[in-house]
């Protein structure tokens, strides 16, 4: 017993002797003004732009306990430095000492952040202990250049039928999700994350200015579906100061960049960038930068463009990793022509436009087929999907116009009638419950059935029931067909025959079919 | 245009440079007349502070502060003075002493916006962090 004690003491002594602290010259400044999370600092003559600053805060007047709060220098002026404070600024007083740390803000990256909920500085918020990361990435980095990139060629399977068929997303793409509040923008991204299970993807979900309760709900849902195994959540809550919200997406993308540098594919969700712009506006106005349109500062475009530019697809020589970004923008009363929405629309490679009318009609996800586009994704669709879903976006968009027109008269020719019937079934197929993602093979099967007219004698109100039944039937009786589609990614005549037979077989087991197609039309 | 205290201080420095005492008196009188004319008397105190800074920069004089736990020996103060002169490259150092029991031991040197923290407390804290690791 005493032996071990001596041993420990000896070890401790050795450690203390070995420990040498170096005295380094440090640049310090003094807080001359503090308020609203913004500090004006004198001194700090050699501070860099967006350098990290350390505020030493003394707790109480008598105690010599001190605490460190970090900040970022954002305004370098002739005789003062404007800085934002990342964290609690209530204890910082005028005259407090500020040290510059000679490095720009960094976050811990690596496998140890997977499955964690962290704040924008990389501190854990989930109570699962410290994050043991040996690597740190700076949050601001210039996006990869042209030479390191290649065009988008692989699909991201979101598992949402309407998106995978009509507005496909490729790995390395930036696809904006835009719409009013409460119509399922977050739901789409959460489904997309859940659907990445087994797809060799890492996911990062950045919550900017979100309610803590909402994020807690999301974490619980992801855990329930086993999606936290490959997901990191970066949270800047609604009660956190604006500087944290401002930093959050950059931290998220830094975490993602680490995985991309390892040659992995990453899906990152920014929920949402309108709150990010608002946080930046708050900081800019407090720093007395001149306001521009809608009181946003002049560089609000660069704010988002430099963030979204960092999502990319690297070529083989550079590891072949990718970052796919799904930024979210919340519009006010459907106003897409406001400042921030137009900015982000022009930066991204397409948008998914969600419409309240569709949502309240029960078409969920409420994707507007006409206004949503994907500028690069179709190059990344698997061939089978391209074949069956090629014209679906057009058909779905045409159906909506036709349906509006057909309301006025019942005297329609056969062709229009059949188009309407087909359209109704399409709309029905695109309806999908939350957290119920559909694998590609099943998607191909159901799209094949509808485009080849096999569903024309299934009553519209029975479509979803039929689809569920068909999926189960296929899983039990025709696994080889599903497997073939998934592995080959291509359709040949034999496979098409097989699918046709499968659907017909299943149809013979149900009893709600319309007998005569012509009466249905 | 508004004239800042710094600008006043700089021009005052130029006005009095290389002049004998009586000339300086005149220059200062003139300076005050200008201040009154411009309705800037409120800035007088600020100008004094700025003037000291301008003077110190021009003559390469820096103010420094040494914080220690106990009263320092004269020899040590002299050594520190020389050390700071070497560090900063200034011609003259105006050294102030301050006693702070909280730093436990060692010295903390502050000059301009630089700080050299050689205190025992900082070392102990660094040791603590190192030990926890």
Interface residues (C-beta under 8 A of the other chain):
Chain A: X15 X16 X19 X21 X23 X24 X25 X26 X27 X28 X29 X43 X44 X45 X64 X79 X97 X99
Chain B: X6 X87 X102 X110 X112 X113 X114 X115 X116 X117 X118 X121 X122 X123 X126 X127 X130 X131
